Amino acid sequence: ADLEKTLPYNVKVVTIHPSIDALNQVKLDMTLGSDKPAPLIEALRELENSPSFGTVTMTNQMPPTQAEPLYQFRLTVNYAQKL
């Protein structure tokens, strides 16, 4: 629900892989997609400014292809929810 409230309406979560580190902090490795790059940049800004999420580390950017018509950003972000 926190992710849904934070991301712009025109950004789709393509993949998401949560993990827990030794300090019980949740990290989300995810790929976000959109038909234009601007909403993805806004999503990065919203994640960084949200109290529910921490620092965003972008690991990859992919332009649209015939097989995947969306711009995609792969990133890792800390999730402030503790276990």
N, C-alpha and C positions, 0 to 999 in steps of 0.2 A: 504494500500500500504506500510506503514512503517513496518508493521509486516512481510509482504511478503519479503521485502528487507532484514530484519534482520535475519529471521530464516534460518537455513541450508535447502538445497533442499530436504533432506530426512527426514524432520520433518513435520508431519501433524498436523494441528489444528483440534482436535476432537470436542471440544466444546469451545465456547467463550461467556462470559456474561459481557458486559460493565456495569459500574455503575458510578454515579456521586456523590461525597461527598458534604458536606456543603460548602466547599471552591471552588466548581466547578472544582475539579480535577477528571480526568477520571481514573478509576481503571479497569483493565481487569482481570476477574477471568476466567482462561482457562485451558483446558486439552490438552497437547501436546502428540503425539504418534510417535513412530518409531519402526522399527524392531530390533534395537539394542539400548542399553542404551547410548553409546558414543555420538551419534548425539543430544540426549536430553540434555546431560551435556554441549555440545557445544552451544546449543540453549540458555541455561541459561546464559552462559558466554557472548554470543552475545547480549542478551537483556540488561544485566547489563552494557555493554560497549557502547551501543547505546545512542546517544543524545536524541532520541525520547522516550526512556523508562527509568524508574527509578529502584529502588530497587526491586528485585525479592524475593518473599516469597513463598517457596515451601510448600504446605500443605499435599501432599500425593504422594506416588509412588506405581504403580501397575505393577506387572509382567504380561507377557502374560497368557492368559487362552484359553480354547477351544473356548469360545464365542468371545473373543477379542484377536486377535493374536499379538497385539502391546504392547510394553512397554509403560506405560503412566505416565506422571508427571502432577499433578494438581498444579497450581501456581496462584499467584496474582502478578500483576505488575502494577506500575503507568505508565500511558501514558502521555507524556509531552504536549499533545495537550490541550489547554485551550478552554473553550466554551465562 
